[in-house]
Amino acid sequence: MEDLSRIKKNASDKMQSAVEFLEESLAHIRAGKANPKILDGVRVNYYGSLTPLTSVASVNTPDAKTIIIQPWEKGLLRDIEKAIIDSEVGITPENNGEIIRLGIPPLTEERRKSLVKQSKQEAEDAKISVRNARRDAIDTIKKSVKDGVAEDLAKDAEAEVQKIHDKFIKRVDEIFAAKEKEILTV
């Protein structure tokens, strides 16, 4: 009995991880609004080592269309600017000698559709991970029947795993719908 509950817990944990990964992936997709997370992948050359931007500067969003980067050391302005230009952010930084300003351009209709498609693919990958966790759990439950677990307990456990699966699939759909709405809102 404890073995079945452990199997369900493991499946639930794997499904939760898939949902968390989806949320993190979607946070990095630029939706026309200023979001400091789009700079998470930017690494700055700081005394010879590549350091995350957030470790050498404060990153703020004063309004929905601007990101302000305030380096902790003035000498880093050029390095931060170069790191942003070299990254996949796709926004040209404006350096005024004190701070770096990133103006988030409005998205074209074509770009919005492309971002929705990318988001949908991320959501589909999360669903696949959730389904794989369900399949693994059900396979393990079926093996436990061969090891002496009662069949009715195994059937109940399979039904519970299916309920957990349905809950997480619904959550993935909700996350995708929210991101789609965010991207398509002009």
Secondary structure, DSSP 8 states (H G I E B T S, - for coil): -HHHHHHHHHHHHHHHHHHHHHHHHHHTS--SS--GGGGTT-EEEETTEEEEGGGTEEEEEEETTEEEEEESSGGGHHHHHHHHHHSSS----EE-SS-EEEE-----HHHHHHHHHHHHHHHHHHHHHHHHHHHHHHHHHHHHHHTT--HHHHHHHHHHHHHHHHHHHHHHHHHHHHHHHHHH--
